[in-house]
Amino acid sequence: MRFNAFFPTRDIGTDPAKIRDWAQAAEDLGYAYIEVPDHVFGATARNGWTPRYNEKDPFHETFVTLGFLAAVTTRIRLSSGVLIAPQRQTGVIAKQAAEADLLSGGRLRLGIGVGWNHVEYESLNMDWKTRGARQAEQVEVLRLLWSEDLVSFSGRFHNLNEVSIVPPPVQRPIPIWFGGLSDAAVTRAARLGDGWMPIIEPDAQAEEKLGVLREQLRSFGRDPAKFGIEGWLRVHDANPQHWAAAADGWRRLGADMVMLYPMYRIPRFDDQIETLRRFRDVASG
């Protein structure tokens, strides 16, 4: 089982040298991926709704950051974790991802989700209610744009007439992994994804979800052994024993990768590097 590094977007700050040093530390420590989270807007609480991240939480822009990381690393793979695809134009996602894949030498994975922040959708003038259906069609369009030299497509949300992405990505197509825990998200992952990256404890519920996922993969004529699983370990305190237990739980469930996803703040740069070291050491067993 491999380990992935969550880019500490809220705490890394704005010094490019520190972003470089953090990324190179993750690479030197043997991490498989760096995953860059995504939010365009912060939002205030309103009408009984409280956002998980608010208007004061900084988020580096996903694709620009991935391009920078491509330039300062050589081996570690790069991923969005996760990009809220339905609130973006699909062609722009295809173009940005193709460029990041090209500049990284084919090291990109696109992690996508539908999100939880309806305010962000509204602020971007995108429809919150159709996000799942739009995401499913986006995946089909993205793969066409990355794989074919000229694309025509007519669907519910997209109408393309002989268009292309030039230059194309190295990977044709770029792998697409799904986040999300809902039944609909699991079904879309099984039908369309290259992997699944849920935020869930490795407990009985996770085992049940994985059973459903693998059954659905088979129903779509797909081989579960060729489908990737990454467990996100959402933690609220720096407890290495908890990290190790969660990693072991995902190992027992057959995960290919795990990623520590701290919800607590890590304001000191040295502690961000130390977190990478400690998680690698305790999760390695």
C-alpha positions as CSV (number, residue, x, y, z in Angstrom):
1,M,0.0,0.0,0.0
2,R,1.3,3.4,-1.0
3,F,1.0,6.8,0.8
4,N,-0.1,10.1,-0.7
5,A,0.6,13.6,0.6
6,F,-2.2,16.1,1.1
7,F,-1.0,19.6,0.0
8,P,-1.4,21.8,3.1
9,T,-3.1,24.5,1.3
10,R,-4.5,26.4,4.3
11,D,-1.2,26.5,6.1
12,I,1.7,26.4,3.6
13,G,1.5,30.2,3.0
14,T,2.5,32.1,0.0
15,D,6.3,31.7,-0.2
16,P,7.0,29.7,-3.4
17,A,10.3,28.4,-1.8
18,K,8.4,26.8,1.0
19,I,5.9,25.2,-1.4
20,R,8.9,23.9,-3.4
21,D,10.6,22.6,-0.3
22,W,7.5,20.9,1.0
23,A,6.9,19.1,-2.3
24,Q,10.5,18.0,-2.6
25,A,10.3,16.6,1.0
26,A,7.2,14.6,0.0
27,E,9.1,13.3,-3.0
28,D,12.2,12.5,-1.0
29,L,10.2,10.6,1.6
30,G,8.8,8.3,-1.0
31,Y,5.2,9.5,-1.3
32,A,3.3,8.3,-4.4
33,Y,1.2,11.4,-5.0
34,I,0.7,15.0,-3.9
35,E,-2.9,15.9,-3.9
36,V,-4.1,19.5,-4.2
37,P,-7.5,20.3,-2.9
38,D,-10.0,22.7,-4.6
39,H,-12.2,25.6,-3.7
40,V,-12.6,28.7,-5.9
41,F,-14.5,30.7,-3.3
42,G,-14.7,30.9,0.5
43,A,-18.1,31.6,1.8
44,T,-19.7,32.9,5.0
45,A,-22.3,31.0,7.0
46,R,-25.9,31.8,6.2
47,N,-29.5,30.7,6.8
48,G,-28.5,27.9,9.1
49,W,-25.8,26.6,6.7
50,T,-22.2,26.5,8.0
51,P,-19.4,25.8,5.5
52,R,-16.7,23.3,6.3
53,Y,-14.2,26.0,5.2
54,N,-15.1,29.7,5.4
55,E,-14.2,33.0,3.8
56,K,-10.9,33.1,5.8
57,D,-9.5,29.7,4.7
58,P,-6.9,30.1,1.9
59,F,-7.0,27.6,-1.0
60,H,-4.3,27.8,-3.6
61,E,-5.7,27.5,-7.2
62,T,-5.6,23.8,-8.1
63,F,-4.2,23.7,-11.6
64,V,-1.7,26.5,-11.3
65,T,-0.4,24.8,-8.2
66,L,-0.1,21.5,-10.0
67,G,1.8,23.2,-12.7
68,F,4.2,24.7,-10.2
69,L,4.6,21.3,-8.5
70,A,5.4,19.7,-11.8
71,A,8.3,22.1,-12.2
72,V,9.9,21.6,-8.8
73,T,9.6,17.7,-8.7
74,T,10.7,14.9,-11.0
75,R,9.2,11.6,-9.8
76,I,6.2,12.1,-7.5
77,R,2.8,11.9,-9.2
78,L,0.3,14.7,-8.9
79,S,-3.4,14.8,-8.4
80,S,-6.3,17.1,-7.8
81,G,-7.9,16.0,-4.6
82,V,-10.7,16.6,-5.4
83,L,-11.6,19.0,-8.2
84,I,-15.3,20.1,-8.1
85,A,-15.8,19.4,-11.8
86,P,-19.5,20.2,-12.3
87,Q,-18.9,23.9,-11.3
88,R,-16.4,24.3,-14.1
89,Q,-16.4,24.4,-17.9
90,T,-15.4,20.9,-19.1
91,G,-13.3,22.2,-22.0
92,V,-11.3,24.4,-19.6
93,I,-10.7,21.4,-17.2
94,A,-9.6,19.3,-20.2
95,K,-7.2,22.0,-21.4
96,Q,-5.7,22.7,-17.9
97,A,-5.3,19.0,-17.0
98,A,-3.7,18.3,-20.4
99,E,-1.1,21.0,-19.8
100,A,-0.4,19.9,-16.3
101,D,0.1,16.3,-17.5
102,L,2.3,17.5,-20.3
103,L,4.5,19.7,-18.1
104,S,4.8,16.9,-15.5
105,G,5.8,14.3,-18.0
106,G,2.6,12.3,-17.7
107,R,2.4,12.3,-13.9
108,L,-1.2,13.7,-13.5
109,R,-4.3,12.0,-12.1
110,L,-7.6,13.9,-12.0
111,G,-9.5,13.4,-8.8
112,I,-13.1,14.7,-9.1
113,G,-16.1,15.2,-6.9
114,V,-19.4,17.0,-6.9
115,G,-18.8,19.0,-3.8
116,W,-20.9,20.2,-0.8
117,N,-20.8,24.0,-1.2
118,H,-24.0,25.1,-3.0
119,V,-23.0,28.8,-2.5
120,E,-19.8,28.2,-4.6
121,Y,-22.0,26.7,-7.4
122,E,-24.3,29.7,-7.3
123,S,-21.4,32.2,-7.3
124,L,-20.0,30.5,-10.4
125,N,-23.4,30.5,-12.1
126,M,-23.6,26.7,-12.2
127,D,-26.5,24.5,-11.4
128,W,-26.3,22.7,-8.0
129,K,-29.2,20.3,-8.7
130,T,-27.8,18.7,-11.9
131,R,-24.2,18.3,-10.6
132,G,-24.2,14.5,-10.6
133,A,-25.5,14.1,-14.1
134,R,-23.2,16.8,-15.3
135,Q,-20.2,15.1,-13.8
136,A,-21.0,11.8,-15.5
137,E,-21.2,13.5,-18.9
138,Q,-18.1,15.5,-18.2
139,V,-16.0,12.3,-17.7
140,E,-17.1,11.1,-21.2
141,V,-16.2,14.4,-22.8
142,L,-12.9,14.7,-21.0
143,R,-11.7,11.3,-22.2
144,L,-12.7,12.1,-25.7
145,L,-10.8,15.4,-25.7
146,W,-7.7,13.8,-24.2
147,S,-7.8,10.7,-26.5
148,E,-9.0,11.9,-29.9
149,D,-7.5,14.4,-32.4
150,L,-10.9,15.9,-33.3
151,V,-14.0,15.6,-31.1
152,S,-17.7,16.0,-31.8
153,F,-20.2,15.4,-29.1
154,S,-23.9,16.2,-28.4
155,G,-25.3,15.6,-25.0
156,R,-27.4,17.1,-22.2
157,F,-24.7,19.6,-21.1
158,H,-22.2,19.7,-23.9
159,N,-22.3,20.4,-27.7
160,L,-18.9,20.1,-29.4
161,N,-18.4,20.2,-33.1
162,E,-15.0,19.2,-34.4
163,V,-12.8,20.7,-31.6
164,S,-9.5,19.6,-30.2
165,I,-7.1,20.0,-27.3
166,V,-3.6,20.9,-28.6
167,P,-1.1,20.1,-27.3
168,P,-2.6,16.9,-26.0
169,P,-1.6,15.3,-22.7
170,V,1.1,12.6,-22.4
171,Q,-1.5,10.2,-21.0
172,R,-4.3,9.6,-23.5
173,P,-6.5,9.6,-21.5
174,I,-5.5,11.0,-18.0
175,P,-6.8,8.7,-15.2
176,I,-9.9,9.9,-13.5
177,W,-10.7,9.0,-9.9
178,F,-13.9,9.7,-8.1
179,G,-14.5,11.1,-4.6
180,G,-17.9,10.9,-2.8
181,L,-19.8,8.4,-0.6
182,S,-23.4,8.6,-1.8
183,D,-24.9,5.6,-3.6
184,A,-25.0,7.7,-6.8
185,A,-21.3,8.7,-6.5
186,V,-20.3,5.0,-6.0
187,T,-22.3,4.0,-9.0
188,R,-20.7,6.7,-11.2
189,A,-17.2,5.6,-9.9
190,A,-17.9,2.0,-10.8
191,R,-19.3,2.9,-14.2
192,L,-16.9,5.6,-15.3
193,G,-13.9,5.9,-12.9
194,D,-10.3,4.5,-12.8
195,G,-10.5,4.6,-9.0
196,W,-12.4,5.7,-5.9
197,M,-11.0,8.0,-3.2
198,P,-13.6,8.2,-0.3
199,I,-13.4,10.0,3.0
200,I,-14.5,7.3,5.4
201,E,-13.2,5.4,8.3
202,P,-12.1,1.8,7.4
203,D,-15.0,0.3,9.3
204,A,-18.0,-1.9,8.6
205,Q,-19.7,0.9,6.5
206,A,-16.6,1.2,4.3
207,E,-16.4,-2.6,3.9
208,E,-20.1,-2.6,2.8
209,K,-19.5,0.3,0.4
210,L,-16.5,-1.5,-1.1
211,G,-18.6,-4.6,-1.5
212,V,-21.3,-2.7,-3.4
213,L,-18.6,-0.9,-5.5
214,R,-17.0,-4.2,-6.5
215,E,-20.3,-5.8,-7.3
216,Q,-21.2,-2.9,-9.5
217,L,-17.8,-3.0,-11.3
218,R,-18.6,-6.6,-12.2
219,S,-22.1,-5.6,-13.4
220,F,-20.5,-3.1,-15.7
221,G,-18.2,-5.7,-17.1
222,R,-15.1,-4.3,-15.3
223,D,-12.4,-6.1,-13.3
224,P,-12.3,-4.9,-9.6
225,A,-8.6,-5.9,-9.5
226,K,-7.8,-3.2,-12.0
227,F,-9.8,-0.5,-10.2
228,G,-7.9,1.7,-7.7
229,I,-8.9,2.4,-4.1
230,E,-7.5,5.2,-1.9
231,G,-8.7,5.8,1.6
232,W,-8.6,9.4,2.9
233,L,-7.9,9.5,6.6
234,R,-9.7,12.6,7.8
235,V,-8.3,13.3,11.3
236,H,-8.9,16.1,13.8
237,D,-5.8,15.8,15.9
238,A,-2.2,14.8,15.6
239,N,-2.5,11.3,16.9
240,P,-0.1,8.9,15.2
241,Q,-1.6,5.9,16.8
242,H,-5.0,6.8,15.2
243,W,-3.2,7.3,11.8
244,A,-1.6,3.9,12.0
245,A,-4.8,2.1,13.0
246,A,-6.7,3.8,10.1
247,A,-4.0,2.9,7.6
248,D,-4.0,-0.7,8.8
249,G,-7.8,-0.7,8.5
250,W,-7.6,0.3,4.8
251,R,-4.8,-2.2,4.2
252,R,-7.1,-4.9,5.4
253,L,-9.8,-3.7,3.1
254,G,-7.5,-3.9,0.1
255,A,-6.7,-0.2,-0.5
256,D,-3.9,0.6,-2.9
257,M,-3.2,4.0,-1.3
258,V,-4.0,6.0,1.8
259,M,-3.7,9.7,2.5
260,L,-3.6,11.6,5.7
261,Y,-6.2,14.5,5.5
262,P,-5.7,16.7,8.6
263,M,-8.6,18.9,9.5
264,Y,-6.6,20.6,12.2
265,R,-4.3,23.5,11.5
266,I,-0.5,23.0,11.1
267,P,0.8,26.6,11.0
268,R,4.6,25.8,11.4
269,F,6.4,24.7,8.2
270,D,8.7,22.4,10.2
271,D,5.6,20.6,11.6
272,Q,4.2,20.2,8.1
273,I,7.3,18.3,7.1
274,E,7.4,16.4,10.3
275,T,3.8,15.3,9.7
276,L,4.9,13.8,6.4
277,R,7.7,11.9,8.1
278,R,5.6,10.6,11.0
279,F,2.7,9.5,8.9
280,R,5.0,7.6,6.5
281,D,6.7,5.9,9.4
282,V,3.6,4.9,11.4
283,A,1.5,3.9,8.4
284,S,4.3,1.7,7.0
285,G,3.7,-0.6,9.9
